[in-house]
Amino acid sequence: MILVTGGTGLVGSHLLFQLTKKGQNVRATYRRFSTIENVKTVFSYYTKDVALFERIEWIEAPLNDIGKLSEAFVGISKVYHCAACISFDPSDYRLLRNTNIKGTANVVNLCVKYQIQKLCYVSTIATLGFDSETISEEMHWQGNRNQNVYAISKYGAEMEVWRGTQEGVPAVIVNPGVIIGPGCWNSGSGLLFKLAQKEQPYFTNGVTGFVAVRDVTTAMIELMQSDHRNERFILVSENKSYLEIMTTIATNLKVKPPSKLASKTKLEWAWRLDWMASKFFRRRRRLTKPLALTLNTVYRYDNSKIKSALDGFEFQPISESLSATCQIFSADF
Ligand SMILES: NC(=O)c1ccc[n+]([C@@H]2O[C@H](COP(=O)([O-])OP(=O)(O)OC[C@H]3O[C@@H](n4cnc5c(N)ncnc54)[C@H](OP(=O)(O)O)[C@@H]3O)[C@@H](O)[C@H]2O)c1
């Protein structure tokens, strides 16, 4: 049987669909029962038949509840570890470390204990070094260079996975770019669609990697079936500017695209004002210094390794995944 952590999230729910479609026996972790409904919605984007959804065995298992997490591992041969906390707010640093680093350490320890055949860990491109025009898997973390709190925690989690490989658990790590796909509109890239719908007027000059959720889950499954082990793989379909992405989403949603440049100087002011507002009004940070820097920086990722590792693997063009996701977004709202 296969275990999927974070089964109720964007990646987890689409992965569960692909795995059940392949006839695999799957157990998935959740924290609150109500979030399972979200997975049903994601399945409904693919099929009206509820039989596949009903194949999932659900188990309540927060990453830091070792007793419950341990129960989830009984009878498991392969693990897809998708659960994580995603936040760029420095006030979440402790939560990020507890969930992403300690939580992953718990998963790895149980993989060792239960002699799991293979682990697939979902990391992010944010853990890669960036001292090059094009970033590849060979570029390593560069210490504290204004990395955001999320990136720091995901890097720490990768270290736990590499430790696991030394303790006998074969593993693959995937490093996806911004993941595009329907289902989780209130977090991650889902927020881009909501921002576009509100006709948010600003754009920045930054560039980063984007990838369709279907490509992420397909690559994960194929890597788990392959002989590849103890390696990491960038999952990026195309490198695009935030302006291109927001304009494509706006065009698909038939709303006004962003037209005002949020320059480096404007963002420098904005993150400082955001910091002050967070202190005065005790509200969560919306724009931090590292995020402001990222939004105006050009990062280009090389996706050749995964293409040669998985024979015939082709990424879906980002314009196609944005258009398909926008169609579902329009139907949902
Ligand atoms: N979305 C992106 O653009 C993106 C890009 C690169 C990498 N990634 C990585 O891809 C993975 C999946 O991301 P996603 O987009 O699917 O995120 P998501 O939609 O926010 O889902 C996160 C999942 O983790 C679970 N979770 C959070 N804290 C947990 C805890 N303490 N114990 C157990 N489960 C917990 C959540 O459960 P609840 O439903 O209970 O909250 C949810 O199922 C993450 O590792 C993320 O870092 C995401």
Ligand as a Chemical Component Dictionary entry (heavy atoms), coordinates in Angstrom:
data_LIG
# 
_chem_comp.id                   LIG 
_chem_comp.type                 NON-POLYMER 
_chem_comp.pdbx_formal_charge   0 
_chem_comp.three_letter_code    LIG 
# 
loop_
_chem_comp_atom.comp_id 
_chem_comp_atom.atom_id 
_chem_comp_atom.alt_atom_id 
_chem_comp_atom.type_symbol 
_chem_comp_atom.charge 
_chem_comp_atom.model_Cartn_x 
_chem_comp_atom.model_Cartn_y 
_chem_comp_atom.model_Cartn_z 
_chem_comp_atom.pdbx_ordinal 
LIG N1  N1  N 0  1.829  25.062 -4.390 1  
LIG C1  C1  C 0  2.986  25.376 -4.943 2  
LIG O1  O1  O 0  3.068  26.258 -5.821 3  
LIG C2  C2  C 0  4.241  24.628 -4.549 4  
LIG C3  C3  C 0  5.413  24.889 -5.281 5  
LIG C4  C4  C 0  6.567  24.175 -4.958 6  
LIG C5  C5  C 0  6.544  23.219 -3.965 7  
LIG N2  N2  N 1  5.397  22.997 -3.269 8  
LIG C6  C6  C 0  5.418  21.955 -2.241 9  
LIG O2  O2  O 0  4.496  20.968 -2.630 10 
LIG C7  C7  C 0  3.954  20.326 -1.480 11 
LIG C8  C8  C 0  2.459  20.348 -1.546 12 
LIG O3  O3  O 0  2.039  21.702 -1.619 13 
LIG P1  P1  P 0  0.535  22.083 -1.895 14 
LIG O4  O4  O 0  0.537  23.185 -2.882 15 
LIG O5  O5  O -1 -0.249 20.864 -2.155 16 
LIG O6  O6  O 0  0.176  22.708 -0.482 17 
LIG P2  P2  P 0  -1.242 22.835 0.220  18 
LIG O7  O7  O 0  -2.324 22.846 -0.797 19 
LIG O8  O8  O 0  -1.128 23.979 1.168  20 
LIG O9  O9  O 0  -1.331 21.476 1.048  21 
LIG C9  C9  C 0  -0.511 21.235 2.153  22 
LIG C10 C10 C 0  -0.927 19.921 2.762  23 
LIG O10 O10 O 0  -0.108 19.702 3.917  24 
LIG C11 C11 C 0  -0.966 19.410 5.012  25 
LIG N3  N3  N 0  -0.348 19.835 6.259  26 
LIG C12 C12 C 0  0.075  21.071 6.620  27 
LIG N4  N4  N 0  0.578  21.053 7.848  28 
LIG C13 C13 C 0  0.497  19.772 8.286  29 
LIG C14 C14 C 0  0.851  19.108 9.489  30 
LIG N5  N5  N 0  1.409  19.757 10.510 31 
LIG N6  N6  N 0  0.605  17.797 9.591  32 
LIG C15 C15 C 0  0.040  17.108 8.568  33 
LIG N7  N7  N 0  -0.330 17.668 7.409  34 
LIG C16 C16 C 0  -0.099 19.000 7.270  35 
LIG C17 C17 C 0  -2.234 20.196 4.724  36 
LIG O11 O11 O 0  -3.283 19.690 5.511  37 
LIG P3  P3  P 0  -4.583 20.577 5.847  38 
LIG O12 O12 O 0  -5.521 20.371 4.689  39 
LIG O13 O13 O 0  -5.083 19.998 7.116  40 
LIG O14 O14 O 0  -4.106 22.001 5.997  41 
LIG C18 C18 C 0  -2.377 19.903 3.240  42 
LIG O15 O15 O 0  -2.909 18.617 3.030  43 
LIG C19 C19 C 0  4.521  21.079 -0.276 44 
LIG O16 O16 O 0  5.595  20.349 0.226  45 
LIG C20 C20 C 0  5.000  22.388 -0.855 46 
LIG O17 O17 O 0  6.070  22.897 -0.101 47 
LIG C21 C21 C 0  4.225  23.671 -3.541 48 
# 
loop_
_chem_comp_bond.comp_id 
_chem_comp_bond.atom_id_1 
_chem_comp_bond.atom_id_2 
_chem_comp_bond.value_order 
_chem_comp_bond.pdbx_ordinal 
LIG N1  C1  SING 1  
LIG C1  O1  DOUB 2  
LIG C1  C2  SING 3  
LIG C2  C3  SING 4  
LIG C2  C21 DOUB 5  
LIG C3  C4  DOUB 6  
LIG C4  C5  SING 7  
LIG C5  N2  DOUB 8  
LIG N2  C6  SING 9  
LIG N2  C21 SING 10 
LIG C6  O2  SING 11 
LIG C6  C20 SING 12 
LIG O2  C7  SING 13 
LIG C7  C8  SING 14 
LIG C7  C19 SING 15 
LIG C8  O3  SING 16 
LIG O3  P1  SING 17 
LIG P1  O4  DOUB 18 
LIG P1  O5  SING 19 
LIG P1  O6  SING 20 
LIG O6  P2  SING 21 
LIG P2  O7  DOUB 22 
LIG P2  O8  SING 23 
LIG P2  O9  SING 24 
LIG O9  C9  SING 25 
LIG C9  C10 SING 26 
LIG C10 O10 SING 27 
LIG C10 C18 SING 28 
LIG O10 C11 SING 29 
LIG C11 N3  SING 30 
LIG C11 C17 SING 31 
LIG N3  C12 SING 32 
LIG N3  C16 SING 33 
LIG C12 N4  DOUB 34 
LIG N4  C13 SING 35 
LIG C13 C14 SING 36 
LIG C13 C16 DOUB 37 
LIG C14 N5  SING 38 
LIG C14 N6  DOUB 39 
LIG N6  C15 SING 40 
LIG C15 N7  DOUB 41 
LIG N7  C16 SING 42 
LIG C17 O11 SING 43 
LIG C17 C18 SING 44 
LIG O11 P3  SING 45 
LIG P3  O12 DOUB 46 
LIG P3  O13 SING 47 
LIG P3  O14 SING 48 
LIG C18 O15 SING 49 
LIG C19 O16 SING 50 
LIG C19 C20 SING 51 
LIG C20 O17 SING 52 
# 
